Amino acid sequence: MSTAFELPVITAAPPAPAMTRARYEELARKIKLLSWLSLVWMTIEGAVALGAGTAANSIALIGFGLDSVIEGVASVVIIWRFTGSRTFSEAAEQRSQTLVAWQFFLLAPYVAFESLHGLLTGERPDVSRLGIGLAIGSVVLMPLLAIAKQRLAEQVGSPATRGEGRQNMLCAYLAGALLVGLLGNALLGAWWLDPTVGLLIAFVAVREGRDAMRGEGCGCCASPLEALAPPEEDSCAEACCR
């Protein structure tokens, strides 16, 4: 039995065979709306986490803020993906999938280095009540966004949207881990929890980036775009289902 930490995969009923352009456009608008909501939240979350983390010298909180910035970029990518003629473009979907996957890899090196530095030097972060409040908010909000995006991704056959949803679910887990670290430091003086959580952030980010790059679980072989997109578009199977 595998004991590896895995993010839950949100599944939905497969899209109806008679998916129409109008239905696809409706789902695309919902995806864009969710991505705009994510972008607004991530902007606030990132600014607060980076500010509070710097003030408290908290590696985990700073890493969480960087994760928010990266997730915000992923939201911008999805908004771009479902704007204008790109809505029905397989090429745009494939580019977006790659861009979203690389967001995971941008986070890991900095957080891993700073976490190891903190563990080796014993540098202790200050208590951050603002960070604790932010983590609680993310634990509540992020799963809702993640579930909604992954279900929509299944319906439109979009691995890029699925990747963004998995980033949101990752954010929820990391917020929970961050909360444990911040409370452990505040209540028990367990300063080592902060850099340990930072290492967890780095590890999970690398693995999720790898899975997103491979398109694992994307389901894009059943993408409605194969029927709706112009015939000159490249087949999704060549990019995702190899």
Stockholm file with secondary structure:
# STOCKHOLM 1.0

chainA/1-242         MSTAFELPVITAAPPAPAMTRARYEELARKIKLLSWLSLVWMTIEGAVALGAGTAANSIALIGFGLDSVIEGVASVVIIWRFTGSRTFSEAAEQRSQTLVAWQFFLLAPYVAFESLHGLLTGERPDVSRLGIGLAIGSVVLMPLLAIAKQRLAEQVGSPATRGEGRQNMLCAYLAGALLVGLLGNALLGAWWLDPTVGLLIAFVAVREGRDAMRGEGCGCCASPLEALAPPEEDSCAEACCR
#=GR chainA/1-242 SS CCCCCCCCCCCCCCCCTTCCHHHHHHHHHHHHHHHHHHHHHHHHHHHHHHHHHHHHTCHHHHHHHHHHHHHHHHHHHHHHHTSGGGGGCHHHHHHHHHHHHHHHHHHHHHHHHHHHHHHHHTCCCCCCHHHHHHHHHHHHHHHHHHHHHHHHHHHHTCHHHHHHHHHHHHHHHHHHHHHHHHHIIIIICCTTHHHHHHHHHHHHHHHHHHHHHHTTTCCGGGCTHHHHSCTTSCCHHHHHCC
#=GC SS_cons         CCCCCCCCCCCCCCCCTTCCHHHHHHHHHHHHHHHHHHHHHHHHHHHHHHHHHHHHTCHHHHHHHHHHHHHHHHHHHHHHHTSGGGGGCHHHHHHHHHHHHHHHHHHHHHHHHHHHHHHHHTCCCCCCHHHHHHHHHHHHHHHHHHHHHHHHHHHHTCHHHHHHHHHHHHHHHHHHHHHHHHHIIIIICCTTHHHHHHHHHHHHHHHHHHHHHHTTTCCGGGCTHHHHSCTTSCCHHHHHCC
//
